[in-house]
Amino acid sequence: MQGIIDVDYSTSTAGPTGAGARAKGRFRSLMQAGVHISQAEKHPRGFCQWFEGGIYENEYIKDEDGQWRILHLRYFPFWHGDVEHGWGYKVSGFVPFPTKTFPDDPKGPDMVVPSEQRMLWPDTRVVPFHYNHPITNQPVKDEDMQAPAFGDDAAGSLPALNLL
C-alpha cells in the first residue's frame, strides 16, 4: 500500500523545489523481528521472535544539495505478537519502549516518548494524522482518535495521542 505524502513548498527558502522544502509522510509497517538462535546467549532477551505492526508519521526536509533528508522519524508500534501465542496474549513491555536518549544510550532516540503517549494493544487509540480528513477537509477531532471501551463514552478514556 502506498503511503500518504504531502509536500509543503511554502517553507522553502529557494522556491518550490529548493532547500528547506518540507514533506510529511504516513506509512504502515508490518515487520518480523527477533533474536537469532546463534545470538541467544549474547543478547539480553535471549532467543525470541515476533511480529509487529505500526505507523510511521515522518517529516522530511530538502537540504542545500536538493536531497530529501529525514527531519523527524516517528514510529508508533501498536501491536506485537510472538510466533507461538500471537498478539492477543502480549502485555505491555513485551518489546520495551526506550527509556534513555542518545548519548546516554548510544542506540537511543533523541527523545523519550512520555508514558501517556505510548500505546500498544489492547490500547486502540488512533495515531494522529498530519493531514485533514479527506472528506470534510477538517482536522480530525481528538475525541475521534480516542478509544473508549466498547459501549463507553470517550470522556472516560485515555487522551488522544499527539505527534510530539
DSSP file (Angstrom, degrees, kcal/mol; ACC not computed):
  #  RESIDUE AA STRUCTURE BP1 BP2  ACC     N-H-->O    O-->H-N    N-H-->O    O-->H-N    TCO  KAPPA ALPHA  PHI   PSI    X-CA   Y-CA   Z-CA
    1    1 A M              0   0    0      0, 0.0    27,-0.2     0, 0.0     2,-0.2   0.000 360.0 360.0 360.0 134.5    0.0    0.0    0.0
    2    2 A Q        -     0   0    0      1,-0.1     2,-0.0    25,-0.1     0, 0.0  -0.491 360.0-124.8 -73.5 139.9    1.3    3.4   -0.9
    3    3 A G        -     0   0    0     -2,-0.2     2,-0.6     1,-0.1    24,-0.2  -0.230  24.4-106.3 -74.0 171.4    2.0    5.9    1.9
    4    4 A I  E     -A   26   0A   0     22,-2.1    22,-2.2     2,-0.0     2,-0.4  -0.911  39.0-175.8-103.8 123.3    0.4    9.3    2.1
    5    5 A I  E     -A   25   0A   0     -2,-0.6     2,-0.4    20,-0.2    20,-0.2  -0.980   9.2-174.6-125.7 129.9    2.9   12.1    1.3
    6    6 A D  E     -A   24   0A   0     18,-2.7    18,-2.9    -2,-0.4     2,-0.5  -0.990  10.8-155.1-122.3 129.1    2.3   15.8    1.5
    7    7 A V  E     -A   23   0A   0     -2,-0.4     2,-0.7    16,-0.2    16,-0.3  -0.905   1.0-159.6-107.3 130.3    4.9   18.4    0.4
    8    8 A D  E >   +A   22   0A   0     14,-3.4    14,-1.8    -2,-0.5     3,-0.9  -0.875  14.1 174.2-109.3  98.1    4.9   21.9    1.8
    9    9 A Y  G >   +     0   0    0     -2,-0.7     3,-1.6     1,-0.2    -1,-0.1   0.602  66.1  82.2 -79.8 -10.7    6.8   24.1   -0.6
   10   10 A S  G 3  S+     0   0    0      1,-0.3    -1,-0.2    12,-0.1     5,-0.1   0.712  86.6  58.1 -67.4 -17.5    5.9   27.3    1.4
   11   11 A T  G <  S+     0   0    0     -3,-0.9    -1,-0.3    11,-0.1    -2,-0.1   0.538  82.4 111.8 -87.4  -6.0    8.7   26.5    3.8
   12   12 A S    <   -     0   0    0     -3,-1.6     3,-0.4     1,-0.1     8,-0.2  -0.417  53.6-159.8 -71.8 140.4   11.4   26.5    1.1
   13   13 A T  S    S+     0   0    0      6,-2.6     7,-0.1     1,-0.2    -1,-0.1   0.517  90.9  42.7 -92.7  -7.6   13.9   29.3    1.1
   14   14 A A  S    S-     0   0    0      5,-0.7     3,-0.4     1,-0.6    -1,-0.2  -0.198 121.0 -78.0-133.5  43.8   14.8   28.8   -2.6
   15   15 A G  S >  S-     0   0    0     -3,-0.4     3,-1.5     1,-0.2    -1,-0.6  -0.249  75.5 -41.8  88.0-178.3   11.5   28.3   -4.4
   16   16 A P  T 3  S+     0   0    0      0, 0.0    -1,-0.2     0, 0.0    -5,-0.1   0.670 139.9  31.1 -65.4 -19.1    9.2   25.3   -4.6
   17   17 A T  T 3  S+     0   0    0     -3,-0.4    -2,-0.1     2,-0.0     3,-0.1   0.267 102.2 104.5-119.2  12.7   12.0   22.7   -5.1
   18   18 A G  S X  S-     0   0    0     -3,-1.5     3,-1.7     1,-0.2    44,-0.2  -0.157  79.7 -56.3 -92.3-176.9   14.7   24.3   -3.1
   19   19 A A  T 3  S+     0   0    0      1,-0.2    -6,-2.6    45,-0.2    -5,-0.7  -0.225 118.4  32.0 -57.1 140.9   16.4   23.9    0.2
   20   20 A G  T 3  S+     0   0    0     42,-3.2    -1,-0.2     1,-0.3    43,-0.1   0.221  78.2 139.8  94.8 -14.3   14.1   24.0    3.2
   21   21 A A    <   -     0   0    0     -3,-1.7    41,-2.5    41,-0.1    -1,-0.3  -0.363  39.4-151.8 -59.4 142.7   11.1   22.5    1.4
   22   22 A R  E     -AB   8  61A   0    -14,-1.8   -14,-3.4    39,-0.2     2,-0.3  -0.861  16.2-173.5-121.3 154.3    9.4   20.0    3.8
   23   23 A A  E     -AB   7  60A   0     37,-1.9    37,-3.1    -2,-0.3     2,-0.4  -0.979   9.4-152.9-141.7 153.4    7.3   16.9    3.3
   24   24 A K  E     -AB   6  59A   0    -18,-2.9   -18,-2.7    -2,-0.3     2,-0.3  -0.969  13.3-171.2-126.6 144.9    5.3   14.7    5.6
   25   25 A G  E     -AB   5  58A   0     33,-2.2    33,-2.1    -2,-0.4     2,-0.4  -0.988  14.1-158.1-138.7 147.5    4.6   11.0    5.1
   26   26 A R  E     +AB   4  57A   0    -22,-2.2   -22,-2.1    -2,-0.3     2,-0.4  -0.993  23.2 170.0-125.3 124.7    2.4    8.4    6.7
   27   27 A F  E     - B   0  56A   0     29,-2.3    29,-3.3    -2,-0.4     2,-0.2  -0.985  28.7-128.1-138.1 143.5    3.3    4.7    6.2
   28   28 A R  E     - B   0  55A   0     -2,-0.4     2,-0.4    27,-0.2    27,-0.2  -0.604  22.1-154.9 -85.5 151.9    2.2    1.4    7.6
   29   29 A S  E     + B   0  54A   0     25,-2.5    25,-2.0    -2,-0.2     2,-0.4  -0.996  17.5 174.7-129.6 132.7    4.7   -1.1    8.9
   30   30 A L  E     + B   0  53A   0     -2,-0.4     2,-0.3    23,-0.2    23,-0.2  -0.967  22.9 170.0-131.5 117.6    4.4   -4.8    9.3
   31   31 A M  E     - B   0  52A   0     21,-2.9    21,-2.2    -2,-0.4     2,-0.5  -0.896  34.7-144.3-132.7 159.0    7.6   -6.5   10.4
   32   32 A Q  E     + B   0  51A   0     -2,-0.3     2,-0.3    19,-0.2    19,-0.2  -0.989  35.7 167.6-115.2 127.4    9.1   -9.7   11.6
   33   33 A A  E     + B   0  50A   0     17,-3.0    17,-2.9    -2,-0.5     2,-0.3  -0.849   5.9 120.9-136.4 168.7   11.7   -9.3   14.2
   34   34 A G  E     - B   0  49A   0     -2,-0.3     2,-0.5    15,-0.3    15,-0.3  -0.965  55.5 -78.2 163.8-176.6   13.7  -11.3   16.7
   35   35 A V  E     - B   0  48A   0     13,-2.8    13,-1.0    -2,-0.3     5,-0.1  -0.982  48.2-123.4-115.7 120.8   17.0  -12.5   18.1
   36   36 A H    >   -     0   0    0     -2,-0.5     3,-2.2    11,-0.1     4,-0.5  -0.278  20.7-116.1 -64.6 148.4   18.5  -15.4   16.1
   37   37 A I  G >  S+     0   0    0      1,-0.3     3,-1.0     2,-0.2     4,-0.3   0.808 114.8  63.1 -55.9 -31.6   19.3  -18.6   18.0
   38   38 A S  G 3  S+     0   0    0      1,-0.2    -1,-0.3     2,-0.1     3,-0.1   0.695 109.4  40.5 -68.5 -17.0   23.0  -18.1   17.2
   39   39 A Q  G X> S+     0   0    0     -3,-2.2     4,-1.8     1,-0.1     3,-1.0   0.350  83.4 106.3-108.4   2.9   22.9  -14.8   19.3
   40   40 A A  T <4 S+     0   0    0     -3,-1.0     6,-0.2    -4,-0.5    -2,-0.1   0.844  80.5  46.9 -56.6 -40.2   20.6  -16.1   22.1
   41   41 A E  T 34 S+     0   0    0     -4,-0.3    -1,-0.3     1,-0.2    -2,-0.1   0.729 115.7  46.2 -76.3 -20.1   23.4  -16.3   24.7
   42   42 A K  T <4 S+     0   0    0     -3,-1.0    -2,-0.2    -4,-0.1    -1,-0.2   0.709  99.0  77.7 -92.5 -23.2   24.8  -12.9   23.9
   43   43 A H  S >< S-     0   0    0     -4,-1.8     3,-1.3     1,-0.1     4,-0.0  -0.691  77.6-132.1 -95.7 140.2   21.5  -10.9   23.8
   44   44 A P  T 3  S+     0   0    0      0, 0.0    -1,-0.1     0, 0.0    -4,-0.0   0.782 108.4  48.2 -60.3 -27.0   19.7   -9.8   26.9
   45   45 A R  T 3  S-     0   0    0      1,-0.2    -5,-0.1     3,-0.0   -10,-0.1   0.607  98.2-150.7 -87.4 -11.1   16.4  -11.1   25.6
   46   46 A G    <   -     0   0    0     -3,-1.3     2,-0.3    -6,-0.2    -1,-0.2  -0.326  56.3 -11.9  70.0-161.9   17.7  -14.5   24.6
   47   47 A F  S    S+     0   0    0    -10,-0.1     2,-0.3   -13,-0.1   -11,-0.1  -0.563  83.3 144.3 -71.9 128.9   16.1  -16.2   21.6
   48   48 A C  E     -B   35   0A   0    -13,-1.0   -13,-2.8    -2,-0.3     2,-0.3  -0.978  26.2-169.0-159.3 157.1   12.8  -14.6   20.6
   49   49 A Q  E     +B   34   0A   0     -2,-0.3    34,-1.1   -15,-0.3     2,-0.3  -0.988  15.2 163.0-150.3 142.9   10.8  -13.9   17.5
   50   50 A W  E     -BC  33  82A   0    -17,-2.9   -17,-3.0    -2,-0.3     2,-0.3  -0.983  32.2-124.2-155.4 163.3    7.8  -11.7   17.0
   51   51 A F  E     -BC  32  81A   0     30,-3.1    30,-2.2    -2,-0.3     2,-0.3  -0.797  30.9-172.9-105.0 154.7    5.6   -9.9   14.5
   52   52 A E  E     -BC  31  80A   0    -21,-2.2   -21,-2.9    -2,-0.3     2,-0.3  -0.997  11.1-166.6-151.5 144.2    4.9   -6.2   14.9
   53   53 A G  E     +BC  30  79A   0     26,-2.0    25,-2.9    -2,-0.3    26,-1.4  -0.979  23.3 133.9-132.2 148.9    2.6   -3.6   13.3
   54   54 A G  E     -BC  29  77A   0    -25,-2.0   -25,-2.5    -2,-0.3     2,-0.4  -0.954  42.6 -99.1-169.6-173.3    2.7    0.2   13.5
   55   55 A I  E     -BC  28  76A   0     21,-1.8    21,-3.0    -2,-0.3     2,-0.5  -0.981  18.0-149.4-127.9 136.2    2.5    3.5   11.7
   56   56 A Y  E     -BC  27  75A   0    -29,-3.3   -29,-2.3    -2,-0.4     2,-0.4  -0.923  11.2-177.5-100.0 131.9    5.3    5.9   10.7
   57   57 A E  E     +B   26   0A   0     17,-2.1   -31,-0.2    -2,-0.5     2,-0.2  -0.839  25.8 173.2-124.5  89.5    4.4    9.6   10.7
   58   58 A N  E     -B   25   0A   0    -33,-2.1   -33,-2.2    -2,-0.4     2,-0.4  -0.579  26.6-149.1-105.1 159.3    7.6   11.1    9.4
   59   59 A E  E     -BD  24  72A   0     13,-2.4    12,-2.9   -35,-0.2    13,-1.8  -0.972  14.5-167.1-125.0 144.7    8.8   14.6    8.3
   60   60 A Y  E     -BD  23  70A   0    -37,-3.1   -37,-1.9    -2,-0.4     2,-0.3  -0.889   5.2-160.9-128.5 156.6   11.4   15.3    5.7
   61   61 A I  E     -BD  22  69A   0      8,-2.4     8,-2.6    -2,-0.3     2,-0.5  -0.998  20.5-125.5-139.2 142.0   13.4   18.4    4.7
   62   62 A K  E     - D   0  68A   0    -41,-2.5   -42,-3.2    -2,-0.3     6,-0.2  -0.748  29.6-146.7 -88.6 130.0   15.3   19.2    1.5
   63   63 A D    >   -     0   0    0      4,-2.7     3,-2.0    -2,-0.5   -42,-0.1  -0.204  33.9 -86.9 -88.5-177.6   18.9   20.1    2.0
   64   64 A E  T 3  S+     0   0    0      1,-0.3   -45,-0.2     2,-0.1    -1,-0.1   0.730 127.2  55.3 -62.5 -23.9   21.1   22.6    0.1
   65   65 A D  T 3  S-     0   0    0      2,-0.1    -1,-0.3   -47,-0.1     3,-0.1   0.351 120.0-107.0 -91.7   5.9   22.1   19.8   -2.4
   66   66 A G  S <  S+     0   0    0     -3,-2.0     2,-0.4     1,-0.3    -2,-0.1   0.598  75.7 136.4  81.7  10.6   18.4   19.1   -3.2
   67   67 A Q        -     0   0    0      1,-0.0    -4,-2.7    -6,-0.0     2,-0.4  -0.752  55.6-124.6 -94.2 137.2   18.4   15.8   -1.3
   68   68 A W  E     -D   62   0A   0     -2,-0.4     2,-0.3    -6,-0.2    -6,-0.2  -0.654  32.6-172.6 -77.5 133.7   15.5   14.8    0.9
   69   69 A R  E     -D   61   0A   0     -8,-2.6    -8,-2.4    -2,-0.4     2,-0.4  -0.923  30.9-102.4-125.8 150.6   16.6   14.1    4.5
   70   70 A I  E     +D   60   0A   0     -2,-0.3   -10,-0.3   -10,-0.2     3,-0.2  -0.608  36.6 173.6 -72.7 125.2   14.7   12.7    7.5
   71   71 A L  E    S+     0   0A   0    -12,-2.9     2,-0.4    -2,-0.4   -11,-0.2   0.830  73.8  11.8 -95.8 -47.4   13.8   15.5    9.8
   72   72 A H  E     -D   59   0A   0    -13,-1.8   -13,-2.4     2,-0.0     2,-0.7  -0.980  63.2-164.9-135.5 121.6   11.6   13.6   12.3
   73   73 A L        +     0   0    0     -2,-0.4     2,-0.6   -15,-0.2   -15,-0.1  -0.923  17.0 178.2-105.5 109.9   11.3    9.8   12.3
   74   74 A R        -     0   0    0     -2,-0.7   -17,-2.1   -17,-0.1     2,-0.5  -0.946   6.5-176.9-120.9 114.9    8.3    8.8   14.3
   75   75 A Y  E     -C   56   0A   0     -2,-0.6   -19,-0.2   -19,-0.2    -2,-0.0  -0.944   7.1-169.0-112.9 129.1    7.3    5.2   14.7
   76   76 A F  E     -C   55   0A   0    -21,-3.0   -21,-1.8    -2,-0.5     2,-0.2  -0.872   9.0-161.4-115.3  94.1    4.1    4.3   16.6
   77   77 A P  E     +C   54   0A   0      0, 0.0    42,-0.3     0, 0.0   -23,-0.3  -0.550  12.7 176.4 -70.2 138.9    4.0    0.5   17.2
   78   78 A F  E     +     0   0A   0    -25,-2.9    43,-1.5     1,-0.4     2,-0.3   0.505  58.6  19.6-125.9  -2.8    0.5   -0.6   18.0
   79   79 A W  E     -C   53   0A   0    -26,-1.4   -26,-2.0    41,-0.2    -1,-0.4  -0.954  50.9-174.1-158.3 149.9    0.8   -4.4   18.4
   80   80 A H  E     +C   52   0A   0     -2,-0.3     2,-0.3   -28,-0.2    10,-0.3  -0.970   9.0 177.8-131.6 148.6    3.3   -7.1   19.0
   81   81 A G  E     -C   51   0A   0    -30,-2.2   -30,-3.1    -2,-0.3     6,-0.3  -0.925  22.3-133.9-152.9 129.7    2.8  -10.8   18.9
   82   82 A D  E  >  -CE  50  86A   0      4,-0.8     4,-2.4    -2,-0.3   -32,-0.2  -0.407  28.5-114.5 -78.6 163.6    5.1  -13.7   19.3
   83   83 A V  T  4 S+     0   0    0    -34,-1.1    -1,-0.1     1,-0.2   -33,-0.1   0.859 111.5  50.2 -65.7 -36.3    5.0  -16.6   16.9
   84   84 A E  T  4 S+     0   0    0    -35,-0.3    -1,-0.2     1,-0.1   -34,-0.1   0.873 127.9  14.6 -72.7 -38.2    3.9  -19.1   19.5
   85   85 A H  T  4 S-     0   0    0      1,-0.2     3,-0.3    -3,-0.0    -2,-0.2   0.640  93.1-137.2-117.3 -19.0    0.9  -17.2   21.0
   86   86 A G  B ><  -E   82   0A   0     -4,-2.4    -4,-0.8     1,-0.2     3,-0.7  -0.294  43.6 -57.0  85.6-175.6    0.0  -14.3   18.7
   87   87 A W  G >  S+     0   0    0     -6,-0.3     3,-1.0     1,-0.2    -7,-0.2   0.691 118.2  76.0 -80.1 -20.0   -0.9  -10.7   19.6
   88   88 A G  G 3  S+     0   0    0     -3,-0.3    -1,-0.2     1,-0.2    -2,-0.1   0.687  98.3  44.3 -68.5 -18.5   -3.8  -11.5   22.0
   89   89 A Y  G <  S+     0   0    0     -3,-0.7    -1,-0.2    -4,-0.1     2,-0.2   0.420  85.0 115.6-105.5   0.2   -1.5  -12.6   24.8
   90   90 A K    <   -     0   0    0     -3,-1.0     2,-0.3   -10,-0.3     3,-0.0  -0.469  47.2-157.9 -78.4 142.4    1.1   -9.8   24.7
   91   91 A V    >   -     0   0    0     -2,-0.2     3,-1.7     1,-0.1    30,-0.1  -0.747  36.5 -75.5-112.5 162.2    1.4   -7.5   27.6
   92   92 A S  T 3  S+     0   0    0     -2,-0.3    -1,-0.1     1,-0.3    28,-0.0  -0.289 118.3  32.6 -55.0 135.8    2.9   -4.0   27.8
   93   93 A G  T 3  S+     0   0    0      2,-0.3    -1,-0.3    -3,-0.0    -3,-0.0   0.416  72.1 125.6  95.6  -1.4    6.7   -4.2   27.7
   94   94 A F  S <  S+     0   0    0     -3,-1.7    -2,-0.1     1,-0.3   -13,-0.0   0.946  96.5  19.4 -53.6 -48.9    7.0   -7.3   25.5
   95   95 A V  S    S-     0   0    0    -15,-0.0    -1,-0.3     0, 0.0    -2,-0.3  -0.949 108.0-133.0-114.6 105.0    9.2   -5.1   23.3
   96   96 A P        -     0   0    0      0, 0.0     3,-0.1     0, 0.0    -2,-0.0  -0.203   9.1-120.3 -66.4 147.0   10.2   -2.3   25.7
   97   97 A F        -     0   0    0      1,-0.1    15,-0.0     2,-0.0    21,-0.0  -0.546  42.7 -92.2 -75.6 148.5   10.0    1.4   24.9
   98   98 A P        -     0   0    0      0, 0.0    15,-0.2     0, 0.0    -1,-0.1  -0.323  38.1-176.7 -60.6 144.6   13.3    3.2   25.1
   99   99 A T        +     0   0    0      1,-0.1     2,-0.3    13,-0.1    13,-0.1   0.504  63.9  53.7-119.0 -12.0   14.0    4.9   28.4
  100  100 A K  S    S-     0   0    0     11,-0.1     2,-0.2     3,-0.0    -1,-0.1  -0.943  70.9-140.2-126.1 147.8   17.3    6.7   27.7
  101  101 A T    >>  -     0   0    0     -2,-0.3     4,-2.0     7,-0.2     3,-0.7  -0.578  41.2 -56.3 -99.5 165.3   18.2    9.1   25.0
  102  102 A F  T 34 S+     0   0    0      7,-2.4    -1,-0.1     1,-0.3     5,-0.0  -0.605 118.5  26.9 -68.9 136.4   21.4    9.4   22.9
  103  103 A P  T 34 S+     0   0    0      0, 0.0    -1,-0.3     0, 0.0     7,-0.0  -0.990 121.0  54.4 -94.9  -3.1   24.2    9.8   24.0
  104  104 A D  T <4 S+     0   0    0     -3,-0.7    -2,-0.2     1,-0.3     3,-0.1   0.890 124.0  32.2 -57.6 -37.4   23.4    8.1   27.4
  105  105 A D  S >< S-     0   0    0     -4,-2.0     3,-2.7     4,-0.2    -1,-0.3  -0.962  82.3-152.6-116.2 109.7   22.2    5.1   25.2
  106  106 A P  T 3  S+     0   0    0      0, 0.0    -1,-0.1     0, 0.0    -4,-0.1   0.738 100.1  39.3 -56.7 -23.0   24.4    5.0   22.0
  107  107 A K  T 3  S+     0   0    0     -6,-0.1    -5,-0.1    -3,-0.1    -3,-0.0   0.276  98.2 115.9-104.7   8.8   21.5    3.4   20.2
  108  108 A G    <   -     0   0    0     -3,-2.7    -7,-0.2    -7,-0.1    -6,-0.1  -0.230  67.0-103.6 -80.1 166.6   18.8    5.5   21.9
  109  109 A P        -     0   0    0      0, 0.0    -7,-2.4     0, 0.0    -4,-0.2  -0.217  29.3-109.2 -78.9 173.1   16.4    8.1   20.4
  110  110 A D  S    S+     0   0    0     -9,-0.2     2,-0.3     1,-0.2    -9,-0.1   0.788 103.0  14.5 -72.4 -29.3   16.7   11.9   20.5
  111  111 A M  S    S-     0   0    0    -11,-0.1     2,-0.5   -10,-0.0    -1,-0.2  -0.991  75.3-124.4-145.5 151.5   13.8   12.0   22.9
  112  112 A V        -     0   0    0     -2,-0.3   -13,-0.1   -13,-0.1   -11,-0.1  -0.837  32.0-120.2 -96.8 131.3   11.8    9.5   25.0
  113  113 A V        -     0   0    0     -2,-0.5     5,-0.1   -15,-0.2   -16,-0.0  -0.529  34.8-108.2 -70.2 129.6    8.1    9.4   24.4
  114  114 A P    >   -     0   0    0      0, 0.0     3,-2.1     0, 0.0     4,-0.4  -0.250  27.9-114.4 -57.8 147.7    6.1   10.3   27.5
  115  115 A S  G >  S+     0   0    0      1,-0.3     3,-1.3     2,-0.2    -2,-0.1   0.827 115.1  58.1 -56.8 -35.4    4.4    7.3   29.1
  116  116 A E  G 3  S+     0   0    0      1,-0.3    -1,-0.3     3,-0.0    -3,-0.0   0.643 105.0  53.0 -71.6 -11.2    0.9    8.7   28.4
  117  117 A Q  G <  S+     0   0    0     -3,-2.1     2,-0.3    44,-0.1    -1,-0.3   0.395  89.1  96.1-100.8   0.9    1.8    8.8   24.7
  118  118 A R    <   +     0   0    0     -3,-1.3     2,-0.4    -4,-0.4   -40,-0.1  -0.718  51.9 175.4 -90.0 140.7    2.9    5.2   24.5
  119  119 A M        +     0   0    0     -2,-0.3     2,-0.3   -42,-0.3   -40,-0.1  -0.996  13.2 162.7-147.7 143.3    0.3    2.7   23.3
  120  120 A L    >   -     0   0    0     -2,-0.4     3,-2.6   -42,-0.1   -41,-0.2  -0.969  49.8 -39.6-148.4 154.0    0.2   -1.0   22.4
  121  121 A W  T 3  S+     0   0    0    -43,-1.5   -41,-0.1     1,-0.4     3,-0.1  -0.249 123.5  39.0 -47.3 133.0   -2.7   -3.4   22.0
  122  122 A P  T 3  S+     0   0    0      0, 0.0     2,-0.4     0, 0.0    -1,-0.4  -0.961 104.4  82.8 -90.0   7.6   -5.2   -3.5   23.7
  123  123 A D    <   -     0   0    0     -3,-2.6    -4,-0.0     1,-0.1     0, 0.0  -0.611  58.2-177.4 -68.4 124.5   -5.0    0.3   23.6
  124  124 A T        +     0   0    0     -2,-0.4    -1,-0.1    23,-0.3    -3,-0.1   0.011  21.6 145.8-119.9  28.6   -6.6    1.2   20.3
  125  125 A R        -     0   0    0     22,-0.1     2,-0.4     1,-0.1    21,-0.2  -0.284  54.0-106.5 -61.0 154.9   -6.2    5.0   20.1
  126  126 A V        -     0   0    0     19,-2.2    35,-0.5    35,-0.1    -1,-0.1  -0.677  24.8-118.9 -87.8 134.5   -5.6    6.3   16.6
  127  127 A V        -     0   0    0     -2,-0.4    36,-0.1     1,-0.1    -1,-0.0  -0.591  46.3-102.3 -67.8 127.8   -2.2    7.6   15.6
  128  128 A P        -     0   0    0      0, 0.0     2,-0.4     0, 0.0    -1,-0.1  -0.090  31.6-126.9 -56.7 151.5   -2.7   11.3   14.8
  129  129 A F        -     0   0    0      2,-0.1    11,-0.1    11,-0.1    34,-0.1  -0.788   5.3-151.5 -99.2 141.2   -2.9   12.3   11.1
  130  130 A H  S    S+     0   0    0     -2,-0.4     2,-0.3     2,-0.1    -1,-0.1   0.496  82.6  58.0 -85.5  -3.5   -0.7   15.1    9.7
  131  131 A Y  S    S-     0   0    0      1,-0.1     9,-0.3     7,-0.0    -2,-0.1  -0.820  91.9 -97.2-124.4 161.8   -3.4   15.9    7.1
  132  132 A N        -     0   0    0     -2,-0.3    -1,-0.1     1,-0.2    -2,-0.1  -0.270  56.3 -75.8 -73.2 163.3   -7.0   16.9    7.3
  133  133 A H     >  -     0   0    0      5,-3.1     4,-2.1     1,-0.1    -1,-0.2  -0.383  43.1-131.8 -57.0 132.2   -9.9   14.4    7.0
  134  134 A P  T  4 S+     0   0    0      0, 0.0    -1,-0.1     0, 0.0    -2,-0.1   0.714 100.4  36.6 -67.7 -19.5  -10.2   13.6    3.3
  135  135 A I  T  4 S+     0   0    0      3,-0.1    -2,-0.0     1,-0.0    -3,-0.0   0.874 128.4  29.0 -95.7 -48.8  -13.9   14.1    3.1
  136  136 A T  T  4 S-     0   0    0      2,-0.2    -1,-0.0     1,-0.0    -4,-0.0   0.678  89.0-139.7 -87.2 -17.6  -14.5   17.1    5.4
  137  137 A N     <  +     0   0    0     -4,-2.1    -5,-0.1     1,-0.3     3,-0.0   0.734  64.7 120.4  59.7  24.8  -11.1   18.7    4.9
  138  138 A Q  S    S-     0   0    0     -5,-0.1    -5,-3.1    -7,-0.1    -1,-0.3  -0.821  75.7 -91.9-111.4 154.2  -11.2   19.5    8.7
  139  139 A P        -     0   0    0      0, 0.0     2,-0.3     0, 0.0    -7,-0.1  -0.364  49.1-103.3 -60.3 145.3   -8.6   18.3   11.3
  140  140 A V        -     0   0    0     -9,-0.3   -11,-0.1   -11,-0.1     2,-0.1  -0.577  42.2-116.3 -71.7 129.6   -9.7   15.0   12.9
  141  141 A K    >   -     0   0    0     -2,-0.3     3,-1.1     1,-0.1     4,-0.5  -0.354  13.3-123.3 -70.9 145.9  -11.0   15.8   16.4
  142  142 A D  G >  S+     0   0    0      1,-0.3     3,-1.9     2,-0.2     4,-0.4   0.890 111.3  57.4 -54.4 -43.0   -9.2   14.5   19.4
  143  143 A E  G >  S+     0   0    0      1,-0.3     3,-0.5     2,-0.2    -1,-0.3   0.763 101.5  57.3 -64.9 -22.0  -12.3   12.7   20.7
  144  144 A D  G <  S+     0   0    0     -3,-1.1    -1,-0.3     1,-0.2    -2,-0.2   0.590 105.4  51.5 -80.8  -9.7  -12.5   10.8   17.4
  145  145 A M  G <  S+     0   0    0     -3,-1.9   -19,-2.2    -4,-0.5    16,-0.3   0.378  91.3  95.0-106.1   2.2   -8.9    9.5   18.0
  146  146 A Q    <   -     0   0    0     -3,-0.5     8,-0.1    -4,-0.4    14,-0.1  -0.371  67.2-140.8 -83.1 171.5   -9.6    8.2   21.5
  147  147 A A        -     0   0    0     11,-0.4   -23,-0.3     7,-0.1    11,-0.2  -0.618  18.8-174.2-138.3  77.0  -10.5    4.6   22.1
  148  148 A P        -     0   0    0      0, 0.0     3,-0.1     0, 0.0     6,-0.1  -0.325  39.4 -93.4 -67.0 155.1  -13.2    4.1   24.7
  149  149 A A    >   -     0   0    0      4,-0.2     3,-2.9     1,-0.2     8,-0.0  -0.309  65.6 -69.0 -61.2 154.4  -14.1    0.5   25.8
  150  150 A F  T 3  S+     0   0    0      1,-0.3    -1,-0.2    -3,-0.1     3,-0.1  -0.223 124.4   7.6 -51.4 124.1  -17.0   -0.9   23.8
  151  151 A G  T 3  S+     0   0    0      1,-0.3    -1,-0.3    -3,-0.1     2,-0.2   0.311 105.6 115.4  86.6  -7.7  -20.2    0.9   24.9
  152  152 A D    <   -     0   0    0     -3,-2.9    -1,-0.3     1,-0.1     2,-0.2  -0.528  69.7-105.9 -93.4 161.7  -18.3    3.5   27.0
  153  153 A D    >   -     0   0    0     -2,-0.2     3,-1.4     1,-0.1    -4,-0.2  -0.596  22.1-126.2 -83.5 145.7  -18.1    7.3   26.4
  154  154 A A  G >  S+     0   0    0      1,-0.3     3,-1.9    -2,-0.2    -7,-0.1   0.747 102.1  76.9 -63.0 -23.6  -14.8    8.8   25.1
  155  155 A A  G 3  S+     0   0    0      1,-0.3    -1,-0.3    -9,-0.1    -3,-0.0   0.788  97.0  45.7 -59.7 -27.2  -14.8   11.2   28.0
  156  156 A G  G <  S+     0   0    0     -3,-1.4    -1,-0.3     2,-0.0    -2,-0.2   0.365  99.5  90.4 -97.1   5.4  -13.6    8.4   30.3
  157  157 A S  S <  S-     0   0    0     -3,-1.9     3,-0.1     1,-0.2   -11,-0.0  -0.408  89.9 -73.0 -97.7 175.0  -10.9    7.0   28.0
  158  158 A L        -     0   0    0    -11,-0.2   -11,-0.4    -2,-0.1    -1,-0.2  -0.278  60.7 -95.9 -62.0 150.1   -7.3    7.8   27.6
  159  159 A P        -     0   0    0      0, 0.0    -1,-0.1     0, 0.0   -34,-0.1  -0.254  48.2 -89.0 -66.4 157.7   -6.4   11.2   26.0
  160  160 A A        -     0   0    0      1,-0.1   -14,-0.1    -3,-0.1   -33,-0.1  -0.273  44.3-113.3 -62.3 151.3   -5.7   11.3   22.2
  161  161 A L        -     0   0    0    -35,-0.5     2,-0.3   -16,-0.3    -1,-0.1  -0.338  28.7-152.6 -75.6 165.5   -2.1   10.8   21.2
  162  162 A N        -     0   0    0    -45,-0.1    -1,-0.0   -34,-0.1   -35,-0.0  -0.937  24.6-118.0-136.5 165.8   -0.1   13.6   19.6
  163  163 A L              0   0    0     -2,-0.3  -106,-0.1     1,-0.1    -2,-0.0   0.498 360.0 360.0 -82.7  -3.1    2.8   13.7   17.1
  164  164 A L              0   0    0    -90,-0.0    -1,-0.1   -51,-0.0    -3,-0.0   0.489 360.0 360.0  55.5 360.0    5.2   15.4   19.6
